């Protein structure tokens, strides 16, 4: 017998897996952003991009770091809910 029959998936299970994998990739990227912000020297400047444009504005490092941490926490909660 082949093992393919024993690995049947429910309808939508592949979509859930793909969604979970995509969210996992976003979490990994967000972790990198948080680590990079933590490791910046104090005299470095941080810029944030305006949504839907190519314009960047000077931002406060602490506020940006806390916003990125909140985003990471929200992504982790969403990942656990899936």
TITI-663884 format. One record per atom (N, C-alpha, C): residue in one letter; y, x, z. Coordinates in Angstrom, 2 decimals, padded with zeros to 5 digits, always signed. Layout:
% TITI-663884
residuo=A c2=Y c1=X c3=Z
...
% end
This chain:
% TITI-663884
residuo=X c2=-001.19 c1=+000.83 c3=+000.00
residuo=X c2=+000.00 c1=+000.00 c3=+000.00
residuo=X c2=+001.24 c1=+000.87 c3=+000.00
residuo=X c2=+002.25 c1=+000.39 c3=-000.62
residuo=X c2=+003.49 c1=+001.15 c3=-000.62
residuo=X c2=+004.33 c1=+000.78 c3=+000.59
residuo=X c2=+005.19 c1=+001.68 c3=+000.96
residuo=X c2=+006.04 c1=+001.43 c3=+002.13
residuo=X c2=+007.27 c1=+000.61 c3=+001.76
residuo=X c2=+007.44 c1=+000.33 c3=+000.50
residuo=X c2=+008.61 c1=-000.45 c3=+000.08
residuo=X c2=+008.57 c1=-001.86 c3=+000.64
residuo=X c2=+007.38 c1=-002.45 c3=+000.71
residuo=X c2=+007.25 c1=-003.81 c3=+001.22
residuo=X c2=+007.60 c1=-003.89 c3=+002.70
residuo=X c2=+007.33 c1=-002.82 c3=+003.45
residuo=X c2=+007.60 c1=-002.84 c3=+004.88
residuo=X c2=+009.08 c1=-002.60 c3=+005.18
residuo=X c2=+009.84 c1=-002.22 c3=+004.19
residuo=X c2=+011.25 c1=-001.93 c3=+004.40
residuo=X c2=+012.14 c1=-003.01 c3=+003.79
residuo=X c2=+011.71 c1=-004.23 c3=+003.86
residuo=X c2=+012.51 c1=-005.33 c3=+003.33
residuo=X c2=+013.79 c1=-005.47 c3=+004.14
residuo=X c2=+014.85 c1=-005.78 c3=+003.46
residuo=X c2=+016.13 c1=-005.95 c3=+004.14
residuo=X c2=+016.60 c1=-007.38 c3=+003.96
residuo=X c2=+017.32 c1=-007.84 c3=+004.93
residuo=X c2=+017.88 c1=-009.18 c3=+004.87
residuo=X c2=+019.03 c1=-009.19 c3=+003.88
residuo=X c2=+019.32 c1=-010.35 c3=+003.31
residuo=X c2=+020.49 c1=-010.44 c3=+002.43
residuo=X c2=+021.76 c1=-010.10 c3=+003.22
residuo=X c2=+022.55 c1=-009.26 c3=+002.67
residuo=X c2=+023.78 c1=-008.87 c3=+003.33
residuo=X c2=+023.63 c1=-007.65 c3=+004.21
residuo=X c2=+022.39 c1=-007.22 c3=+004.50
residuo=X c2=+022.18 c1=-006.05 c3=+005.35
residuo=X c2=+022.69 c1=-004.79 c3=+004.67
residuo=X c2=+022.52 c1=-004.71 c3=+003.36
residuo=X c2=+023.01 c1=-003.54 c3=+002.63
residuo=X c2=+024.53 c1=-003.51 c3=+002.64
residuo=X c2=+025.16 c1=-004.68 c3=+002.57
residuo=X c2=+026.62 c1=-004.74 c3=+002.63
residuo=X c2=+027.11 c1=-004.29 c3=+004.00
residuo=X c2=+026.41 c1=-004.72 c3=+005.06
residuo=X c2=+026.77 c1=-004.30 c3=+006.41
residuo=X c2=+026.63 c1=-002.80 c3=+006.56
residuo=X c2=+025.55 c1=-002.27 c3=+006.00
residuo=X c2=+025.33 c1=-000.82 c3=+006.07
residuo=X c2=+026.43 c1=-000.06 c3=+005.33
residuo=X c2=+026.79 c1=-000.56 c3=+004.16
residuo=X c2=+027.85 c1=+000.09 c3=+003.37
residuo=X c2=+029.19 c1=+000.01 c3=+004.10
residuo=X c2=+029.46 c1=-001.14 c3=+004.72
residuo=X c2=+030.70 c1=-001.31 c3=+005.46
residuo=X c2=+030.72 c1=-000.39 c3=+006.67
residuo=X c2=+029.59 c1=-000.28 c3=+007.34
residuo=X c2=+029.48 c1=+000.58 c3=+008.51
residuo=X c2=+029.67 c1=+002.05 c3=+008.12
residuo=X c2=+029.09 c1=+002.43 c3=+007.00
residuo=X c2=+029.21 c1=+003.81 c3=+006.52
residuo=X c2=+030.66 c1=+004.13 c3=+006.14
residuo=X c2=+031.32 c1=+003.19 c3=+005.49
residuo=X c2=+032.73 c1=+003.38 c3=+005.11
residuo=X c2=+033.61 c1=+003.52 c3=+006.35
residuo=X c2=+033.37 c1=+002.68 c3=+007.33
residuo=X c2=+034.13 c1=+002.74 c3=+008.58
residuo=X c2=+033.86 c1=+004.04 c3=+009.32
residuo=X c2=+032.62 c1=+004.52 c3=+009.27
residuo=X c2=+032.28 c1=+005.79 c3=+009.89
residuo=X c2=+033.05 c1=+006.94 c3=+009.25
residuo=X c2=+033.20 c1=+006.90 c3=+007.93
residuo=X c2=+033.98 c1=+007.93 c3=+007.23
residuo=X c2=+035.45 c1=+007.88 c3=+007.64
residuo=X c2=+035.98 c1=+006.67 c3=+007.79
residuo=X c2=+037.38 c1=+006.53 c3=+008.23
residuo=X c2=+037.57 c1=+007.06 c3=+009.64
residuo=X c2=+036.58 c1=+006.82 c3=+010.51
residuo=X c2=+036.65 c1=+007.32 c3=+011.88
residuo=X c2=+036.65 c1=+008.84 c3=+011.89
residuo=X c2=+035.80 c1=+009.44 c3=+011.08
residuo=X c2=+035.76 c1=+010.91 c3=+011.00
residuo=X c2=+037.11 c1=+011.46 c3=+010.54
residuo=X c2=+037.71 c1=+010.83 c3=+009.55
residuo=X c2=+039.02 c1=+011.26 c3=+009.06
residuo=X c2=+040.10 c1=+011.11 c3=+010.13
residuo=X c2=+040.05 c1=+010.00 c3=+010.86
residuo=X c2=+041.04 c1=+009.76 c3=+011.91
residuo=X c2=+040.88 c1=+010.76 c3=+013.04
residuo=X c2=+039.64 c1=+011.15 c3=+013.36
residuo=X c2=+039.41 c1=+012.18 c3=+014.38
residuo=X c2=+040.07 c1=+013.49 c3=+013.98
residuo=X c2=+039.98 c1=+013.82 c3=+012.71
residuo=X c2=+040.59 c1=+015.05 c3=+012.20
residuo=X c2=+042.10 c1=+014.99 c3=+012.34
residuo=X c2=+042.68 c1=+013.84 c3=+012.01
residuo=X c2=+044.13 c1=+013.68 c3=+012.13
residuo=X c2=+044.58 c1=+013.87 c3=+013.58
residuo=X c2=+043.85 c1=+013.25 c3=+014.53
residuo=X c2=+044.20 c1=+013.37 c3=+015.95
residuo=X c2=+044.08 c1=+014.82 c3=+016.41
residuo=X c2=+043.00 c1=+015.49 c3=+016.00
residuo=X c2=+042.82 c1=+016.90 c3=+016.39
residuo=X c2=+043.92 c1=+017.78 c3=+015.81
residuo=X c2=+044.29 c1=+017.54 c3=+014.57
residuo=X c2=+045.36 c1=+018.33 c3=+013.95
residuo=X c2=+046.68 c1=+018.14 c3=+014.68
residuo=X c2=+046.99 c1=+016.90 c3=+015.03
residuo=X c2=+048.24 c1=+016.62 c3=+015.76
residuo=X c2=+048.22 c1=+017.27 c3=+017.15
residuo=X c2=+047.07 c1=+017.26 c3=+017.80
residuo=X c2=+046.96 c1=+017.89 c3=+019.13
residuo=X c2=+047.19 c1=+019.39 c3=+019.06
residuo=X c2=+046.74 c1=+020.01 c3=+017.99
residuo=X c2=+046.78 c1=+021.47 c3=+017.88
residuo=X c2=+048.05 c1=+022.02 c3=+017.25
residuo=X c2=+049.00 c1=+021.15 c3=+016.93
residuo=X c2=+050.26 c1=+021.63 c3=+016.37
residuo=X c2=+051.08 c1=+022.35 c3=+017.43
residuo=X c2=+051.78 c1=+023.39 c3=+016.99
residuo=X c2=+052.70 c1=+024.07 c3=+017.90
residuo=X c2=+053.86 c1=+023.14 c3=+018.23
residuo=X c2=+054.49 c1=+023.39 c3=+019.35
residuo=X c2=+055.56 c1=+022.50 c3=+019.82
residuo=X c2=+056.74 c1=+022.43 c3=+018.86
residuo=X c2=+057.01 c1=+023.52 c3=+018.15
residuo=X c2=+058.19 c1=+023.53 c3=+017.29
residuo=X c2=+057.92 c1=+022.99 c3=+015.88
residuo=X c2=+056.70 c1=+022.50 c3=+015.63
residuo=X c2=+056.37 c1=+021.97 c3=+014.30
residuo=X c2=+056.88 c1=+020.54 c3=+014.17
residuo=X c2=+057.25 c1=+020.19 c3=+012.95
residuo=X c2=+057.74 c1=+018.84 c3=+012.68
residuo=X c2=+056.62 c1=+017.98 c3=+012.12
residuo=X c2=+056.70 c1=+016.71 c3=+012.41
residuo=X c2=+055.71 c1=+015.74 c3=+011.92
residuo=X c2=+056.45 c1=+014.69 c3=+011.09
residuo=X c2=+055.90 c1=+014.41 c3=+009.92
residuo=X c2=+056.47 c1=+013.41 c3=+009.04
residuo=X c2=+055.46 c1=+012.30 c3=+008.82
residuo=X c2=+055.95 c1=+011.06 c3=+008.76
residuo=X c2=+055.08 c1=+009.93 c3=+008.45
residuo=X c2=+055.50 c1=+009.32 c3=+007.12
residuo=X c2=+054.49 c1=+008.87 c3=+006.38
residuo=X c2=+054.75 c1=+008.29 c3=+005.07
residuo=X c2=+055.00 c1=+006.79 c3=+005.21
residuo=X c2=+055.99 c1=+006.33 c3=+004.50
residuo=X c2=+056.27 c1=+004.89 c3=+004.48
residuo=X c2=+055.18 c1=+004.19 c3=+003.67
residuo=X c2=+054.76 c1=+003.02 c3=+004.13
residuo=X c2=+053.71 c1=+002.30 c3=+003.39
residuo=X c2=+054.15 c1=+001.98 c3=+001.97
residuo=X c2=+053.23 c1=+002.13 c3=+001.06
residuo=X c2=+053.43 c1=+001.79 c3=-000.36
residuo=X c2=+054.56 c1=+002.57 c3=-001.02
residuo=X c2=+054.81 c1=+003.80 c3=-000.55
residuo=X c2=+055.83 c1=+004.61 c3=-001.21
residuo=X c2=+055.50 c1=+006.09 c3=-001.02
residuo=X c2=+056.26 c1=+006.92 c3=-001.68
residuo=X c2=+056.09 c1=+008.35 c3=-001.55
residuo=X c2=+057.18 c1=+008.97 c3=-000.69
residuo=X c2=+057.77 c1=+008.19 c3=+000.19
residuo=X c2=+058.86 c1=+008.65 c3=+001.03
residuo=X c2=+058.33 c1=+008.99 c3=+002.42
residuo=X c2=+058.70 c1=+010.16 c3=+002.93
residuo=X c2=+058.30 c1=+010.60 c3=+004.26
residuo=X c2=+059.52 c1=+010.70 c3=+005.15
residuo=X c2=+059.34 c1=+010.31 c3=+006.42
residuo=X c2=+060.43 c1=+010.41 c3=+007.39
residuo=X c2=+059.97 c1=+011.23 c3=+008.59
residuo=X c2=+060.92 c1=+011.95 c3=+009.17
residuo=X c2=+060.65 c1=+012.73 c3=+010.36
residuo=X c2=+060.25 c1=+011.80 c3=+011.49
residuo=X c2=+059.18 c1=+012.15 c3=+012.22
residuo=X c2=+058.67 c1=+011.29 c3=+013.29
residuo=X c2=+058.47 c1=+012.10 c3=+014.55
residuo=X c2=+058.41 c1=+011.42 c3=+015.67
residuo=X c2=+058.14 c1=+012.06 c3=+016.94
residuo=X c2=+056.65 c1=+012.38 c3=+017.03
residuo=X c2=+056.33 c1=+013.60 c3=+017.40
residuo=X c2=+054.93 c1=+014.04 c3=+017.45
residuo=X c2=+054.13 c1=+013.22 c3=+018.46
residuo=X c2=+054.68 c1=+012.99 c3=+019.64
residuo=X c2=+053.98 c1=+012.24 c3=+020.68
residuo=X c2=+053.70 c1=+010.81 c3=+020.28
residuo=X c2=+054.68 c1=+010.16 c3=+019.68
residuo=X c2=+054.50 c1=+008.78 c3=+019.24
residuo=X c2=+053.46 c1=+008.70 c3=+018.12
residuo=X c2=+053.51 c1=+009.65 c3=+017.21
residuo=X c2=+052.56 c1=+009.67 c3=+016.11
residuo=X c2=+051.14 c1=+009.90 c3=+016.64
residuo=X c2=+051.00 c1=+010.81 c3=+017.59
residuo=X c2=+049.70 c1=+011.09 c3=+018.17
residuo=X c2=+049.14 c1=+009.86 c3=+018.89
residuo=X c2=+049.97 c1=+009.18 c3=+019.67
residuo=X c2=+049.49 c1=+007.99 c3=+020.38
residuo=X c2=+049.12 c1=+006.88 c3=+019.41
residuo=X c2=+049.88 c1=+006.71 c3=+018.34
residuo=X c2=+049.56 c1=+005.69 c3=+017.34
residuo=X c2=+048.23 c1=+006.02 c3=+016.64
residuo=X c2=+048.00 c1=+007.28 c3=+016.36
residuo=X c2=+046.75 c1=+007.69 c3=+015.73
residuo=X c2=+045.57 c1=+007.50 c3=+016.67
residuo=X c2=+045.77 c1=+007.75 c3=+017.96
residuo=X c2=+044.71 c1=+007.53 c3=+018.94
residuo=X c2=+044.37 c1=+006.05 c3=+019.04
residuo=X c2=+045.39 c1=+005.19 c3=+019.01
residuo=X c2=+045.16 c1=+003.74 c3=+019.07
residuo=X c2=+044.36 c1=+003.29 c3=+017.84
residuo=X c2=+044.74 c1=+003.81 c3=+016.68
residuo=X c2=+044.01 c1=+003.47 c3=+015.45
residuo=X c2=+042.55 c1=+003.90 c3=+015.56
residuo=X c2=+042.32 c1=+005.10 c3=+016.11
residuo=X c2=+040.96 c1=+005.60 c3=+016.27
residuo=X c2=+040.17 c1=+004.71 c3=+017.23
residuo=X c2=+040.78 c1=+004.33 c3=+018.33
residuo=X c2=+040.10 c1=+003.45 c3=+019.29
residuo=X c2=+039.76 c1=+002.10 c3=+018.67
residuo=X c2=+040.68 c1=+001.54 c3=+017.89
residuo=X c2=+040.43 c1=+000.26 c3=+017.23
residuo=X c2=+039.29 c1=+000.38 c3=+016.22
residuo=X c2=+039.25 c1=+001.50 c3=+015.50
residuo=X c2=+038.16 c1=+001.72 c3=+014.53
residuo=X c2=+036.82 c1=+001.83 c3=+015.25
residuo=X c2=+036.80 c1=+002.52 c3=+016.38
residuo=X c2=+035.55 c1=+002.66 c3=+017.13
residuo=X c2=+035.07 c1=+001.32 c3=+017.66
residuo=X c2=+035.99 c1=+000.48 c3=+018.14
residuo=X c2=+035.61 c1=-000.86 c3=+018.62
residuo=X c2=+035.04 c1=-001.68 c3=+017.48
residuo=X c2=+035.69 c1=-001.62 c3=+016.33
residuo=X c2=+035.22 c1=-002.37 c3=+015.16
residuo=X c2=+033.85 c1=-001.88 c3=+014.73
residuo=X c2=+033.63 c1=-000.56 c3=+014.79
residuo=X c2=+032.34 c1=+000.02 c3=+014.43
residuo=X c2=+031.23 c1=-000.47 c3=+015.36
residuo=X c2=+031.53 c1=-000.57 c3=+016.64
residuo=X c2=+030.52 c1=-001.04 c3=+017.60
residuo=X c2=+030.23 c1=-002.52 c3=+017.42
residuo=X c2=+031.22 c1=-003.28 c3=+016.95
residuo=X c2=+031.03 c1=-004.71 c3=+016.76
residuo=X c2=+030.15 c1=-005.03 c3=+015.54
residuo=X c2=+030.08 c1=-004.09 c3=+014.62
residuo=X c2=+029.30 c1=-004.33 c3=+013.39
residuo=X c2=+027.81 c1=-004.25 c3=+013.68
% end
